[in-house]
Amino acid sequence: MLPKWTVFVLLAALISASSVLAQDTKSSALTPSNQPDKNVVISNESLPSGARLYIASMPNGFETYVAAGLEKKKVPVMVVTDRDRADFELSGVSDTDKANWAKMIFLKSQQTNEAASIKIVNLKTGNVVFAYSVNKTNSVRGKQSAGEAVAKHINEKIENRYH
């Protein structure tokens, strides 16, 4: 059986790939000179500072932790609650592995393992401009750590420091 974080990474890849396939069917009427490269999964589009970002509902309320992480890390985006007013949409999945009885008794630890995968889509073009997966083992602050890690990497994307 695969670890849960591996499942999230694979799920994020499938979500991204399905977005590309859906876009390819829309672009079949384009001329060959302006047809997008079918080998590109994530576009090279930038995520501009000041972009209006809609955060879709996620399992376990993870969207709240992402929004708090964006605030704490001072990511220069405007979070909006109306998808129609947004330039970009952030969606994803998350999961928490709570400490089992053996870990709590023998290691005296109640720390959780957190896993999350997100993607950001340009709502005008339909292109995936950013995707990220995080796996925090023995997380003291749980979902908060994962939400802040997501925010940190979004900030790096905006500043064009993302590798």
C-alpha positions as CSV (number, residue, x, y, z in Angstrom):
1,M,0.0,0.0,0.0
2,L,1.3,3.5,-0.9
3,P,1.9,6.1,1.7
4,K,-0.9,8.8,1.8
5,W,1.5,11.6,0.6
6,T,2.3,9.5,-2.5
7,V,-1.4,9.3,-3.3
8,F,-1.8,13.1,-3.0
9,V,1.1,13.7,-5.3
10,L,-0.4,11.3,-7.9
11,L,-3.8,12.9,-7.4
12,A,-2.3,16.4,-8.1
13,A,-0.6,15.1,-11.2
14,L,-3.8,13.5,-12.4
15,I,-5.8,16.8,-11.8
16,S,-3.2,18.8,-13.7
17,A,-3.1,16.3,-16.5
18,S,-6.9,16.3,-16.8
19,S,-6.9,20.1,-17.0
20,V,-4.4,19.9,-19.9
21,L,-6.5,17.2,-21.7
22,A,-9.6,19.4,-21.3
23,Q,-7.7,22.4,-22.7
24,D,-6.4,20.3,-25.6
25,T,-9.9,19.4,-26.8
26,K,-10.8,23.1,-26.6
27,S,-7.7,24.2,-28.6
28,S,-8.2,21.6,-31.4
29,A,-9.7,24.3,-33.6
30,L,-6.5,26.5,-33.3
31,T,-4.1,26.8,-36.1
32,P,-0.8,24.9,-35.7
33,S,1.2,28.1,-35.2
34,N,-0.6,29.1,-32.0
35,Q,-1.4,25.7,-30.7
36,P,0.0,25.1,-27.2
37,D,2.8,22.5,-26.6
38,K,1.0,19.3,-25.6
39,N,4.0,18.2,-23.5
40,V,3.7,21.1,-21.0
41,V,1.7,20.2,-17.9
42,I,2.1,23.5,-16.0
43,S,2.3,26.7,-18.0
44,N,5.0,29.2,-17.7
45,E,2.5,31.9,-16.9
46,S,3.4,34.1,-13.9
47,L,1.3,34.6,-10.8
48,P,1.4,38.3,-10.5
49,S,1.6,40.3,-7.3
50,G,-1.9,41.6,-6.4
51,A,-3.7,38.8,-8.2
52,R,-7.3,38.1,-7.0
53,L,-7.3,34.5,-5.7
54,Y,-10.3,32.4,-5.0
55,I,-9.7,29.5,-2.6
56,A,-12.0,26.6,-3.3
57,S,-13.4,24.5,-0.5
58,M,-11.1,21.6,0.4
59,P,-11.5,18.5,2.6
60,N,-11.0,18.9,6.3
61,G,-11.4,22.7,6.0
62,F,-7.8,23.1,4.7
63,E,-8.7,26.2,2.7
64,T,-8.9,28.1,6.0
65,Y,-5.3,27.1,6.9
66,V,-4.1,28.1,3.4
67,A,-5.8,31.5,3.7
68,A,-4.2,32.0,7.2
69,G,-0.9,31.0,5.8
70,L,-1.2,33.5,3.0
71,E,-1.8,36.2,5.6
72,K,1.0,35.1,7.9
73,K,3.6,34.8,5.1
74,K,2.4,38.2,3.7
75,V,1.8,36.8,0.2
76,P,0.9,39.7,-2.1
77,V,-2.5,38.4,-3.3
78,M,-6.0,39.5,-2.7
79,V,-8.2,36.6,-1.5
80,V,-11.7,36.9,-2.7
81,T,-14.8,35.0,-1.7
82,D,-16.6,35.3,-5.0
83,R,-15.1,33.0,-7.8
84,D,-16.5,35.3,-10.5
85,R,-14.3,38.2,-9.2
86,A,-11.1,36.1,-9.2
87,D,-8.3,35.9,-11.6
88,F,-7.0,32.6,-10.2
89,E,-8.5,29.7,-8.3
90,L,-6.6,27.6,-5.8
91,S,-8.0,24.1,-5.2
92,G,-6.6,20.9,-3.7
93,V,-6.8,18.1,-1.3
94,S,-5.4,17.4,2.2
95,D,-5.2,14.6,4.7
96,T,-4.2,14.2,8.4
97,D,-2.7,11.0,9.8
98,K,-3.2,11.2,13.6
99,A,-0.7,9.6,15.9
100,N,-1.5,5.9,16.6
101,W,-1.6,4.4,20.1
102,A,1.9,3.1,19.9
103,K,3.4,6.5,19.0
104,M,1.4,8.1,21.8
105,I,2.4,5.6,24.5
106,F,6.0,4.8,23.6
107,L,7.2,8.1,22.1
108,K,4.8,10.2,24.1
109,S,4.0,12.1,20.9
110,Q,0.6,13.2,19.6
111,Q,2.1,14.9,16.5
112,T,0.3,14.3,13.2
113,N,1.5,13.7,9.7
114,E,0.0,16.2,7.3
115,A,-0.2,15.9,3.5
116,A,-1.7,18.4,1.0
117,S,-1.6,19.1,-2.7
118,I,-2.8,22.2,-4.4
119,K,-2.9,23.8,-7.8
120,I,-3.6,27.3,-9.0
121,V,-5.5,27.8,-12.3
122,N,-5.7,31.0,-14.3
123,L,-9.5,31.3,-14.7
124,K,-9.2,33.2,-18.0
125,T,-6.9,30.8,-19.8
126,G,-7.7,27.6,-17.9
127,N,-3.9,26.9,-17.5
128,V,-2.4,25.5,-14.4
129,V,0.2,28.1,-13.3
130,F,1.3,26.5,-10.1
131,A,1.1,23.1,-8.3
132,Y,2.7,22.1,-5.0
133,S,2.6,19.1,-2.7
134,V,3.6,19.2,1.0
135,N,4.2,16.3,3.4
136,K,4.8,17.3,7.0
137,T,5.7,14.4,9.2
138,N,5.5,14.7,13.0
139,S,3.9,18.1,12.6
140,V,3.6,20.0,15.9
141,R,1.1,22.5,14.4
142,G,-0.7,20.1,12.1
143,K,-2.6,21.7,9.2
144,Q,-1.2,25.1,10.1
145,S,2.3,24.0,9.1
146,A,1.1,22.6,5.8
147,G,-0.9,25.8,5.1
148,E,2.1,28.0,5.8
149,A,4.3,25.8,3.6
150,V,1.8,26.2,0.7
151,A,1.8,30.0,1.2
152,K,5.6,30.2,1.3
153,H,5.9,28.4,-2.1
154,I,3.1,30.5,-3.6
155,N,5.1,33.6,-2.5
156,E,8.2,32.2,-4.2
157,K,6.2,31.6,-7.4
158,I,5.1,35.3,-7.3
159,E,8.6,36.5,-6.8
160,N,9.9,34.2,-9.6
161,R,12.1,32.3,-7.2
162,Y,10.3,29.0,-7.6
163,H,12.6,26.3,-9.0
